């Protein structure tokens, strides 16, 4: 059992796609409503990615997050940025475990249902292996800035 002094912690997977931006926006909306909450954003790169590229991605993510947090009136210092090497599902689960996450959020990917069945989905792998609930945020009706959340299957 996590002590009550534990902050509400959300991990957001980011892959620089529109769905990730939507998930991040919804995560910020959530954490600004919960006192003492923390937000961790993780981007996973392939093994073998150079340290220079990791540093560049981290800097890009930091600028993006600072702009988003400023717009949402959420202090960016409560957002931790992680760029990891490896398989996305494994790295997100590992981070969620390390930070004792209460929720993992992902953006819905746009692809056909058949392709999703053949490839498997990150959301399904996380739902199976994650130490906490996983929410896949998708705009209602597919509109990029539609309000609201729903769980996508």
Rosetta blueprint (number, residue, H / E / L):
1 X L
2 X L
3 X L
4 X L
5 X L
6 X L
7 X L
8 X L
9 X E
10 X E
11 X E
12 X E
13 X E
14 X L
15 X L
16 X L
17 X L
18 X H
19 X H
20 X H
21 X H
22 X H
23 X H
24 X H
25 X H
26 X H
27 X H
28 X H
29 X H
30 X H
31 X H
32 X L
33 X L
34 X L
35 X L
36 X L
37 X L
38 X E
39 X E
40 X E
41 X E
42 X E
43 X E
44 X E
45 X E
46 X L
47 X L
48 X L
49 X L
50 X L
51 X H
52 X H
53 X H
54 X H
55 X H
56 X H
57 X H
58 X H
59 X H
60 X H
61 X H
62 X H
63 X H
64 X H
65 X H
66 X H
67 X H
68 X H
69 X H
70 X H
71 X H
72 X H
73 X L
74 X L
75 X L
76 X H
77 X H
78 X H
79 X E
80 X E
81 X E
82 X E
83 X E
84 X E
85 X E
86 X L
87 X L
88 X H
89 X H
90 X H
91 X H
92 X H
93 X H
94 X H
95 X H
96 X H
97 X H
98 X H
99 X L
100 X L
101 X L
102 X L
103 X E
104 X E
105 X E
106 X E
107 X E
108 X L
109 X L
110 X L
111 X L
112 X L
113 X H
114 X H
115 X H
116 X H
117 X H
118 X H
119 X H
120 X L
121 X L
122 X H
123 X H
124 X H
125 X H
126 X H
127 X H
128 X H
129 X H
130 X L
131 X L
132 X L
133 X E
134 X E
135 X E
136 X E
137 X E
138 X L
139 X L
140 X H
141 X H
142 X H
143 X L
144 X L
145 X L
146 X L
147 X L
148 X L
149 X L
150 X L
151 X E
152 X L
153 X L
